[in-house]
Amino acid sequence: MKISEIRVFQVDLPLVEGRYSWSEGKYVEVFDSTVVELVTDDGLSGYGEVCPLGPFYLPAFGPGARAGIAELSGSLIGQDPTAIGPINQLMDRALLGHPYVKSAIDMACWDLLGKVCGKSVCDLFGGKFGESVVLYRAISQRPAGEMAENIAGHRADGYTKFQLKVGGDPADDVERIHAAADVLTDGEILVADANTGWRVDDAIRVVNAVRDRDVYIEQPCRSYEHCVTVRRKTSLPFILDENITGIEALMRGHGDGAMDVINLKISKVGGLTKARQIRDLCVTLNLPMTIEDSWGGDIITAAIAHLAHSTPESLRFSATDFNSYVTVRNATGAPQRVAGQMQASGEPGLGIKPDMDVLGKPIAVFN
């Protein structure tokens, strides 16, 4: 089996709630998603997706993903997509860095491998743990009262874990955390995610002001060193996200006792292959994970479900159903939220079928 053609599609994903806001006044209203189709010489196709959270969250942006795929295409044509190790090595040699560019290609390779084997990606990753995966809901940054009301609304959809988008004015963020904590019910979990938005002094002010609340503090500052400084000043449980960029970063954080949970984003680390390596190491380290991506539609949601459902339940802090946040469906067969949970498909590969009416004509074809 060889890759004979690479097709690239661009899809806009508008938000159900109109606008998603997080730290430092950043927001997105329409997500720029890239879908990749790897066509093989025996007629099979595999699909992947990458969708950065705007151009100012991580070092990633939509047009950059497509430019990077164009750069890699010449190296990929004629390669065996089911030889996933060599494919990843080839991509890393052909394009230094830019892990998000490689994510959709790697995802499409796993989709193809599953189809060739007649196995779901979840089965290829070791099989399902439990019947379903518990999801969290991100609460877009708003005034404190609105955010508390949104928790109640999402509770009706079955969510029990809520991630508040903070990282703004410290006094406002303290109010947001208290208001949210006041409306929680038994068994619910609250995370205050600053998305790198606080200075060290402001982060310390916030954690001291909410030290008596049952809340996780997530990624308060931009640099790893600043996050560790805040970590040393609080007894609240701590999550690192943006700083966990690969195995070396994970091992450094584990050695320093820098976090109690990590957020594992598929595209941030370069795709399912590397995310699975990090996941397996976290299992060995007994370190819980939120398994997700920067954003996406049905294809990314399917990939998240396969990685999460093949992770031991005790180490699944949560996962994300991005396809419930957006108004456009780019594929059928992806997991759908039921009572705040989702299940990975048992169909071969990712178990999805792209909606070609939504994808439209490819914006680039390489052969």
GIBEL-V565710 format. One record per helix or strand of 3 or more residues. SS is the DSSP state (~ for helix, > for strand). FROM is the first residue (numbers start at 1). LEN is the number of residues. If there is no record, write none. Layout:
# GIBEL-V565710
ss=SS from=FROM len=LEN
ss=SS from=FROM len=LEN
This chain:
# GIBEL-V565710
ss=> from=3 len=13
ss=~ from=23 len=3
ss=> from=30 len=11
ss=> from=45 len=6
ss=~ from=62 len=15
ss=~ from=84 len=11
ss=~ from=99 len=19
ss=~ from=121 len=4
ss=> from=133 len=7
ss=~ from=144 len=12
ss=> from=161 len=5
ss=~ from=170 len=14
ss=> from=189 len=5
ss=~ from=200 len=10
ss=> from=216 len=3
ss=~ from=224 len=8
ss=> from=238 len=3
ss=~ from=247 len=10
ss=> from=261 len=5
ss=~ from=266 len=4
ss=~ from=272 len=14
ss=> from=288 len=5
ss=~ from=298 len=12
ss=~ from=313 len=3
ss=> from=316 len=4
ss=~ from=322 len=3
ss=~ from=356 len=4
ss=> from=364 len=3
